[in-house]
């Protein structure tokens, strides 16, 4: 209570009238209650003022010099969204929204009025929100669907602005911006991919893909249809393709020191000669590699397992399987039934090319070679060799993926009956023979860029 009394005393000192000018007021307050400011202004001017219940107790800061009470009150009302109602010499001040709803027409310029605006083209419900957002706070905007009109309650300036806004919003729709349906045919790109790429460029739901006919159905005005046609013209072009020449070779080293690095040689990514690495990039020497491979095959130290060719679009995955799908039947405890599972045995390869602007190819390679070694209780034991690589090469360069090694060691014991079981001397009648097999599966992959055909390029232009 003491703090409030001190604030009122400070306001009384801040709201003063200059000497010889009783009708003028000086106002200089900081963080004062707005209700206290209004009351002290009324006391200074000798005017009867009643704060409305809708007036909130908020702290304000203002400084005015040599102004009349009316000017001070107008500035305060404009700054803090207030409305003033004059009734029998008493001013009622409250929040604009509350005052506009409580009072309609009045006889003074501070009062509000209600105007009715008839509509010819727009629907009343569609204009309530944009008008409410565009007019000053506290303006009452109502839709009358029965008469097709808008009711606005506010000051004279607010009603004039509402009249201009309604005239613009109620304008007839121009024929050139009316929505219509249109079909855009694609030749190379997929319709669903085009619609997915256009998300965010056109309004949601404006375009629908029909992959069966490879067309995009557009529902919108000329601007939307034009944007769709321009976008599709940019993406609906024949894509470049990549053909992979693949050779899968099973290499059997001649001795323990022989490996794929010594057999093939190679150049790393810095152009240096390397031996014994797992992955090599050969620069324009496919003929030399094939010649060396043919020599190894003729000597029996290499066997070609598969020579497939794959063609895929840029940034599209291609995969192949050269082998067989082996079924495995097992009992599932959870379901209580027998289940069938299949596994792929043989050569598997997945590749995804990305063609760069300089003609280079970034290839994601996932080769795999598997074979059945033996069976244990009718279940196969599978030897699996695979590698995952991402390499960048030029058109026509050969990639060698090696290091997929397998070593099998065995020992055979032959002996003479009875004599071989004699302690110490029995070793003379025994013969042990150890064998070791080592082989390596090597993938030779050569990518080639296939440009669009002349017919497709002609259709593109």
Secondary structure as a PSIPRED ss2 file (coil, helix, strand):
# PSIPRED VFORMAT (PSIPRED V4.0)

   1 X C   1.000  0.000  0.000
   2 X H   0.000  1.000  0.000
   3 X H   0.000  1.000  0.000
   4 X H   0.000  1.000  0.000
   5 X H   0.000  1.000  0.000
   6 X H   0.000  1.000  0.000
   7 X H   0.000  1.000  0.000
   8 X H   0.000  1.000  0.000
   9 X H   0.000  1.000  0.000
  10 X H   0.000  1.000  0.000
  11 X H   0.000  1.000  0.000
  12 X H   0.000  1.000  0.000
  13 X H   0.000  1.000  0.000
  14 X H   0.000  1.000  0.000
  15 X C   1.000  0.000  0.000
  16 X E   0.000  0.000  1.000
  17 X C   1.000  0.000  0.000
  18 X C   1.000  0.000  0.000
  19 X C   1.000  0.000  0.000
  20 X C   1.000  0.000  0.000
  21 X C   1.000  0.000  0.000
  22 X C   1.000  0.000  0.000
  23 X C   1.000  0.000  0.000
  24 X C   1.000  0.000  0.000
  25 X E   0.000  0.000  1.000
  26 X E   0.000  0.000  1.000
  27 X E   0.000  0.000  1.000
  28 X E   0.000  0.000  1.000
  29 X E   0.000  0.000  1.000
  30 X E   0.000  0.000  1.000
  31 X E   0.000  0.000  1.000
  32 X E   0.000  0.000  1.000
  33 X E   0.000  0.000  1.000
  34 X H   0.000  1.000  0.000
  35 X H   0.000  1.000  0.000
  36 X H   0.000  1.000  0.000
  37 X H   0.000  1.000  0.000
  38 X H   0.000  1.000  0.000
  39 X H   0.000  1.000  0.000
  40 X H   0.000  1.000  0.000
  41 X H   0.000  1.000  0.000
  42 X H   0.000  1.000  0.000
  43 X H   0.000  1.000  0.000
  44 X H   0.000  1.000  0.000
  45 X H   0.000  1.000  0.000
  46 X C   1.000  0.000  0.000
  47 X C   1.000  0.000  0.000
  48 X E   0.000  0.000  1.000
  49 X E   0.000  0.000  1.000
  50 X E   0.000  0.000  1.000
  51 X E   0.000  0.000  1.000
  52 X C   1.000  0.000  0.000
  53 X C   1.000  0.000  0.000
  54 X C   1.000  0.000  0.000
  55 X C   1.000  0.000  0.000
  56 X C   1.000  0.000  0.000
  57 X C   1.000  0.000  0.000
  58 X C   1.000  0.000  0.000
  59 X E   0.000  0.000  1.000
  60 X E   0.000  0.000  1.000
  61 X E   0.000  0.000  1.000
  62 X E   0.000  0.000  1.000
  63 X E   0.000  0.000  1.000
  64 X E   0.000  0.000  1.000
  65 X E   0.000  0.000  1.000
  66 X E   0.000  0.000  1.000
  67 X E   0.000  0.000  1.000
  68 X C   1.000  0.000  0.000
  69 X H   0.000  1.000  0.000
  70 X H   0.000  1.000  0.000
  71 X H   0.000  1.000  0.000
  72 X H   0.000  1.000  0.000
  73 X H   0.000  1.000  0.000
  74 X H   0.000  1.000  0.000
  75 X H   0.000  1.000  0.000
  76 X H   0.000  1.000  0.000
  77 X H   0.000  1.000  0.000
  78 X H   0.000  1.000  0.000
  79 X H   0.000  1.000  0.000
  80 X C   1.000  0.000  0.000
  81 X C   1.000  0.000  0.000
  82 X E   0.000  0.000  1.000
  83 X E   0.000  0.000  1.000
  84 X E   0.000  0.000  1.000
  85 X E   0.000  0.000  1.000
  86 X E   0.000  0.000  1.000
  87 X E   0.000  0.000  1.000
  88 X C   1.000  0.000  0.000
  89 X C   1.000  0.000  0.000
  90 X E   0.000  0.000  1.000
  91 X E   0.000  0.000  1.000
  92 X E   0.000  0.000  1.000
  93 X E   0.000  0.000  1.000
  94 X E   0.000  0.000  1.000
  95 X E   0.000  0.000  1.000
  96 X H   0.000  1.000  0.000
  97 X H   0.000  1.000  0.000
  98 X H   0.000  1.000  0.000
  99 X H   0.000  1.000  0.000
 100 X H   0.000  1.000  0.000
 101 X H   0.000  1.000  0.000
 102 X H   0.000  1.000  0.000
 103 X C   1.000  0.000  0.000
 104 X C   1.000  0.000  0.000
 105 X C   1.000  0.000  0.000
 106 X C   1.000  0.000  0.000
 107 X C   1.000  0.000  0.000
 108 X C   1.000  0.000  0.000
 109 X C   1.000  0.000  0.000
 110 X C   1.000  0.000  0.000
 111 X C   1.000  0.000  0.000
 112 X C   1.000  0.000  0.000
 113 X E   0.000  0.000  1.000
 114 X E   0.000  0.000  1.000
 115 X E   0.000  0.000  1.000
 116 X E   0.000  0.000  1.000
 117 X E   0.000  0.000  1.000
 118 X E   0.000  0.000  1.000
 119 X C   1.000  0.000  0.000
 120 X C   1.000  0.000  0.000
 121 X C   1.000  0.000  0.000
 122 X C   1.000  0.000  0.000
 123 X C   1.000  0.000  0.000
 124 X H   0.000  1.000  0.000
 125 X H   0.000  1.000  0.000
 126 X H   0.000  1.000  0.000
 127 X H   0.000  1.000  0.000
 128 X H   0.000  1.000  0.000
 129 X H   0.000  1.000  0.000
 130 X H   0.000  1.000  0.000
 131 X H   0.000  1.000  0.000
 132 X H   0.000  1.000  0.000
 133 X H   0.000  1.000  0.000
 134 X H   0.000  1.000  0.000
 135 X C   1.000  0.000  0.000
 136 X C   1.000  0.000  0.000
 137 X C   1.000  0.000  0.000
 138 X C   1.000  0.000  0.000
 139 X C   1.000  0.000  0.000
 140 X E   0.000  0.000  1.000
 141 X E   0.000  0.000  1.000
 142 X E   0.000  0.000  1.000
 143 X E   0.000  0.000  1.000
 144 X E   0.000  0.000  1.000
 145 X C   1.000  0.000  0.000
 146 X C   1.000  0.000  0.000
 147 X C   1.000  0.000  0.000
 148 X C   1.000  0.000  0.000
 149 X E   0.000  0.000  1.000
 150 X E   0.000  0.000  1.000
 151 X E   0.000  0.000  1.000
 152 X E   0.000  0.000  1.000
 153 X E   0.000  0.000  1.000
 154 X E   0.000  0.000  1.000
 155 X C   1.000  0.000  0.000
 156 X H   0.000  1.000  0.000
 157 X H   0.000  1.000  0.000
 158 X H   0.000  1.000  0.000
 159 X H   0.000  1.000  0.000
 160 X H   0.000  1.000  0.000
 161 X H   0.000  1.000  0.000
 162 X H   0.000  1.000  0.000
 163 X H   0.000  1.000  0.000
 164 X H   0.000  1.000  0.000
 165 X H   0.000  1.000  0.000
 166 X H   0.000  1.000  0.000
 167 X H   0.000  1.000  0.000
 168 X H   0.000  1.000  0.000
 169 X H   0.000  1.000  0.000
 170 X C   1.000  0.000  0.000
 171 X C   1.000  0.000  0.000
 172 X C   1.000  0.000  0.000
 173 X C   1.000  0.000  0.000
 174 X C   1.000  0.000  0.000
 175 X H   0.000  1.000  0.000
 176 X H   0.000  1.000  0.000
 177 X H   0.000  1.000  0.000
 178 X C   1.000  0.000  0.000
 179 X C   1.000  0.000  0.000
 180 X E   0.000  0.000  1.000
 181 X E   0.000  0.000  1.000
 182 X E   0.000  0.000  1.000
 183 X E   0.000  0.000  1.000
 184 X E   0.000  0.000  1.000
 185 X E   0.000  0.000  1.000
 186 X C   1.000  0.000  0.000
 187 X C   1.000  0.000  0.000
 188 X C   1.000  0.000  0.000
 189 X C   1.000  0.000  0.000
 190 X C   1.000  0.000  0.000
 191 X H   0.000  1.000  0.000
 192 X H   0.000  1.000  0.000
 193 X H   0.000  1.000  0.000
 194 X H   0.000  1.000  0.000
 195 X H   0.000  1.000  0.000
 196 X H   0.000  1.000  0.000
 197 X H   0.000  1.000  0.000
 198 X C   1.000  0.000  0.000
 199 X E   0.000  0.000  1.000
 200 X C   1.000  0.000  0.000
 201 X C   1.000  0.000  0.000
 202 X E   0.000  0.000  1.000
 203 X C   1.000  0.000  0.000
 204 X C   1.000  0.000  0.000
 205 X C   1.000  0.000  0.000
 206 X C   1.000  0.000  0.000
 207 X E   0.000  0.000  1.000
 208 X E   0.000  0.000  1.000
 209 X E   0.000  0.000  1.000
 210 X E   0.000  0.000  1.000
 211 X C   1.000  0.000  0.000
 212 X C   1.000  0.000  0.000
 213 X C   1.000  0.000  0.000
 214 X C   1.000  0.000  0.000
 215 X E   0.000  0.000  1.000
 216 X E   0.000  0.000  1.000
 217 X E   0.000  0.000  1.000
 218 X E   0.000  0.000  1.000
 219 X E   0.000  0.000  1.000
 220 X E   0.000  0.000  1.000
 221 X C   1.000  0.000  0.000
 222 X H   0.000  1.000  0.000
 223 X H   0.000  1.000  0.000
 224 X H   0.000  1.000  0.000
 225 X H   0.000  1.000  0.000
 226 X H   0.000  1.000  0.000
 227 X H   0.000  1.000  0.000
 228 X H   0.000  1.000  0.000
 229 X H   0.000  1.000  0.000
 230 X H   0.000  1.000  0.000
 231 X H   0.000  1.000  0.000
 232 X H   0.000  1.000  0.000
 233 X H   0.000  1.000  0.000
 234 X H   0.000  1.000  0.000
 235 X H   0.000  1.000  0.000
 236 X C   1.000  0.000  0.000
 237 X C   1.000  0.000  0.000
 238 X C   1.000  0.000  0.000
 239 X C   1.000  0.000  0.000
 240 X C   1.000  0.000  0.000
 241 X E   0.000  0.000  1.000
 242 X E   0.000  0.000  1.000
 243 X E   0.000  0.000  1.000
 244 X E   0.000  0.000  1.000
 245 X E   0.000  0.000  1.000
 246 X E   0.000  0.000  1.000
 247 X E   0.000  0.000  1.000
 248 X E   0.000  0.000  1.000
 249 X E   0.000  0.000  1.000
 250 X E   0.000  0.000  1.000
 251 X E   0.000  0.000  1.000
 252 X E   0.000  0.000  1.000
 253 X C   1.000  0.000  0.000
 254 X C   1.000  0.000  0.000
 255 X C   1.000  0.000  0.000
 256 X C   1.000  0.000  0.000
 257 X C   1.000  0.000  0.000
 258 X C   1.000  0.000  0.000
 259 X C   1.000  0.000  0.000
 260 X H   0.000  1.000  0.000
 261 X H   0.000  1.000  0.000
 262 X H   0.000  1.000  0.000
 263 X H   0.000  1.000  0.000
 264 X H   0.000  1.000  0.000
 265 X C   1.000  0.000  0.000
 266 X C   1.000  0.000  0.000
 267 X E   0.000  0.000  1.000
 268 X C   1.000  0.000  0.000
 269 X C   1.000  0.000  0.000
 270 X C   1.000  0.000  0.000
 271 X C   1.000  0.000  0.000
 272 X C   1.000  0.000  0.000
 273 X E   0.000  0.000  1.000
 274 X C   1.000  0.000  0.000
 275 X C   1.000  0.000  0.000
 276 X C   1.000  0.000  0.000
 277 X C   1.000  0.000  0.000
 278 X C   1.000  0.000  0.000
 279 X E   0.000  0.000  1.000
 280 X E   0.000  0.000  1.000
 281 X E   0.000  0.000  1.000
 282 X E   0.000  0.000  1.000
 283 X C   1.000  0.000  0.000
 284 X C   1.000  0.000  0.000
 285 X C   1.000  0.000  0.000
 286 X H   0.000  1.000  0.000
 287 X H   0.000  1.000  0.000
 288 X H   0.000  1.000  0.000
 289 X H   0.000  1.000  0.000
 290 X H   0.000  1.000  0.000
 291 X H   0.000  1.000  0.000
 292 X H   0.000  1.000  0.000
 293 X H   0.000  1.000  0.000
 294 X H   0.000  1.000  0.000
 295 X H   0.000  1.000  0.000
 296 X H   0.000  1.000  0.000
 297 X H   0.000  1.000  0.000
 298 X H   0.000  1.000  0.000
 299 X H   0.000  1.000  0.000
 300 X C   1.000  0.000  0.000
 301 X C   1.000  0.000  0.000
 302 X E   0.000  0.000  1.000
 303 X E   0.000  0.000  1.000
 304 X E   0.000  0.000  1.000
 305 X E   0.000  0.000  1.000
 306 X E   0.000  0.000  1.000
 307 X C   1.000  0.000  0.000
 308 X C   1.000  0.000  0.000
 309 X E   0.000  0.000  1.000
 310 X E   0.000  0.000  1.000
 311 X E   0.000  0.000  1.000
 312 X E   0.000  0.000  1.000
 313 X E   0.000  0.000  1.000
 314 X C   1.000  0.000  0.000
 315 X C   1.000  0.000  0.000
 316 X C   1.000  0.000  0.000
 317 X E   0.000  0.000  1.000
 318 X E   0.000  0.000  1.000
 319 X E   0.000  0.000  1.000
 320 X E   0.000  0.000  1.000
 321 X E   0.000  0.000  1.000
 322 X E   0.000  0.000  1.000
 323 X E   0.000  0.000  1.000
 324 X E   0.000  0.000  1.000
 325 X E   0.000  0.000  1.000
 326 X E   0.000  0.000  1.000
 327 X E   0.000  0.000  1.000
 328 X E   0.000  0.000  1.000
 329 X E   0.000  0.000  1.000
 330 X E   0.000  0.000  1.000
 331 X E   0.000  0.000  1.000
 332 X E   0.000  0.000  1.000
 333 X C   1.000  0.000  0.000
 334 X C   1.000  0.000  0.000
 335 X C   1.000  0.000  0.000
 336 X C   1.000  0.000  0.000
 337 X E   0.000  0.000  1.000
 338 X E   0.000  0.000  1.000
 339 X E   0.000  0.000  1.000
 340 X E   0.000  0.000  1.000
 341 X E   0.000  0.000  1.000
 342 X E   0.000  0.000  1.000
 343 X E   0.000  0.000  1.000
 344 X E   0.000  0.000  1.000
 345 X E   0.000  0.000  1.000
 346 X E   0.000  0.000  1.000
 347 X E   0.000  0.000  1.000
 348 X E   0.000  0.000  1.000
 349 X E   0.000  0.000  1.000
 350 X E   0.000  0.000  1.000
 351 X E   0.000  0.000  1.000
 352 X E   0.000  0.000  1.000
 353 X E   0.000  0.000  1.000
 354 X E   0.000  0.000  1.000
 355 X E   0.000  0.000  1.000
 356 X C   1.000  0.000  0.000
 357 X C   1.000  0.000  0.000
 358 X C   1.000  0.000  0.000
 359 X C   1.000  0.000  0.000
 360 X C   1.000  0.000  0.000
 361 X E   0.000  0.000  1.000
 362 X E   0.000  0.000  1.000
 363 X E   0.000  0.000  1.000
 364 X E   0.000  0.000  1.000
 365 X E   0.000  0.000  1.000
 366 X E   0.000  0.000  1.000
 367 X E   0.000  0.000  1.000
 368 X E   0.000  0.000  1.000
 369 X E   0.000  0.000  1.000
 370 X E   0.000  0.000  1.000
 371 X E   0.000  0.000  1.000
 372 X E   0.000  0.000  1.000
 373 X E   0.000  0.000  1.000
 374 X E   0.000  0.000  1.000
 375 X E   0.000  0.000  1.000
 376 X E   0.000  0.000  1.000
 377 X C   1.000  0.000  0.000
 378 X C   1.000  0.000  0.000
 379 X E   0.000  0.000  1.000
 380 X E   0.000  0.000  1.000
 381 X E   0.000  0.000  1.000
 382 X E   0.000  0.000  1.000
 383 X E   0.000  0.000  1.000
 384 X E   0.000  0.000  1.000
 385 X E   0.000  0.000  1.000
 386 X E   0.000  0.000  1.000
 387 X E   0.000  0.000  1.000
 388 X E   0.000  0.000  1.000
 389 X E   0.000  0.000  1.000
 390 X E   0.000  0.000  1.000
 391 X E   0.000  0.000  1.000
 392 X E   0.000  0.000  1.000
 393 X E   0.000  0.000  1.000
 394 X C   1.000  0.000  0.000
 395 X C   1.000  0.000  0.000
 396 X C   1.000  0.000  0.000
 397 X C   1.000  0.000  0.000
 398 X E   0.000  0.000  1.000
 399 X E   0.000  0.000  1.000
 400 X E   0.000  0.000  1.000
 401 X E   0.000  0.000  1.000
 402 X E   0.000  0.000  1.000
 403 X E   0.000  0.000  1.000
 404 X E   0.000  0.000  1.000
 405 X E   0.000  0.000  1.000
 406 X E   0.000  0.000  1.000
 407 X E   0.000  0.000  1.000
 408 X E   0.000  0.000  1.000
 409 X E   0.000  0.000  1.000
 410 X E   0.000  0.000  1.000
 411 X E   0.000  0.000  1.000
 412 X E   0.000  0.000  1.000
 413 X E   0.000  0.000  1.000
 414 X E   0.000  0.000  1.000
 415 X E   0.000  0.000  1.000
 416 X C   1.000  0.000  0.000
 417 X C   1.000  0.000  0.000
 418 X C   1.000  0.000  0.000
 419 X H   0.000  1.000  0.000
 420 X H   0.000  1.000  0.000
 421 X H   0.000  1.000  0.000
 422 X C   1.000  0.000  0.000
 423 X C   1.000  0.000  0.000
 424 X C   1.000  0.000  0.000
 425 X H   0.000  1.000  0.000
 426 X H   0.000  1.000  0.000
 427 X H   0.000  1.000  0.000
 428 X H   0.000  1.000  0.000
 429 X H   0.000  1.000  0.000
 430 X E   0.000  0.000  1.000
 431 X E   0.000  0.000  1.000
 432 X E   0.000  0.000  1.000
 433 X E   0.000  0.000  1.000
 434 X E   0.000  0.000  1.000
 435 X E   0.000  0.000  1.000
 436 X E   0.000  0.000  1.000
 437 X E   0.000  0.000  1.000
 438 X E   0.000  0.000  1.000
 439 X E   0.000  0.000  1.000
 440 X E   0.000  0.000  1.000
 441 X E   0.000  0.000  1.000
 442 X E   0.000  0.000  1.000
 443 X E   0.000  0.000  1.000
 444 X E   0.000  0.000  1.000
 445 X E   0.000  0.000  1.000
 446 X E   0.000  0.000  1.000
 447 X E   0.000  0.000  1.000
 448 X E   0.000  0.000  1.000
 449 X E   0.000  0.000  1.000
 450 X E   0.000  0.000  1.000
 451 X C   1.000  0.000  0.000
 452 X C   1.000  0.000  0.000
 453 X C   1.000  0.000  0.000
 454 X H   0.000  1.000  0.000
 455 X H   0.000  1.000  0.000
 456 X H   0.000  1.000  0.000
 457 X H   0.000  1.000  0.000
 458 X H   0.000  1.000  0.000
 459 X H   0.000  1.000  0.000
 460 X H   0.000  1.000  0.000
 461 X C   1.000  0.000  0.000
